[in-house]
Amino acid sequence: MGISEKASLKLRRRLLELGFTRGQVVKLDRKSLLSHAFLVELRGYVLSLKREIASLIMVD
């Protein structure tokens, strides 16, 4: 997993603080009705991400 280079430095830092680091397992729990947001599980907690931000997270 990684974060796209298109993400701003501030957003990259925040995602790293939240635990989006290499080797972590990310599970997609749900997506909103119109797919504007996603609920993902990471490191034992559930997080809501807007589609624009979720698209910047690269998974293997």
ZAMARGU-4260 file (C-alpha; in steps of 0.2 Angstrom, whole numbers, plus 5000, padded with zeros to 4 digits):
<rodrens>
0) 5000/5000/5000 | 5006/5018/4997 | 4999/5035/4994 | 4999/5043/4977 | 5011/5057/4973
5) 4996/5067/4967 | 4991/5069/4986 | 4997/5085/4994 | 5010/5084/5007 | 4998/5089/5021
10) 4986/5075/5015 | 5000/5062/5014 | 5006/5066/5032 | 4988/5065/5038 | 4985/5048/5030
15) 5002/5041/5037 | 4997/5047/5054 | 4980/5038/5053 | 4990/5022/5049 | 4990/5020/5030
20) 5008/5013/5029 | 5016/4999/5019 | 5011/4982/5024 | 4994/4986/5033 | 4979/4977/5028
25) 4964/4989/5023 | 4947/4981/5022 | 4933/4990/5013 | 4917/4988/5024 | 4904/4999/5014
30) 4902/5012/5002 | 4889/5025/5002 | 4873/5024/4991 | 4881/5035/4977 | 4899/5030/4981
35) 4904/5047/4987 | 4912/5040/5003 | 4919/5023/5009 | 4920/5015/5026 | 4937/5006/5028
40) 4944/4996/5042 | 4962/4999/5046 | 4972/4994/5062 | 4956/4989/5071 | 4946/5005/5068
45) 4934/5011/5055 | 4937/5026/5045 | 4926/5036/5033 | 4935/5043/5017 | 4928/5053/5003
50) 4930/5046/4986 | 4943/5059/4981 | 4954/5054/4995 | 4951/5035/4994 | 4957/5036/4976
55) 4974/5042/4981 | 4977/5026/4992 | 4986/5013/4981 | 4984/4995/4987 | 4993/4979/4981
</rodrens>
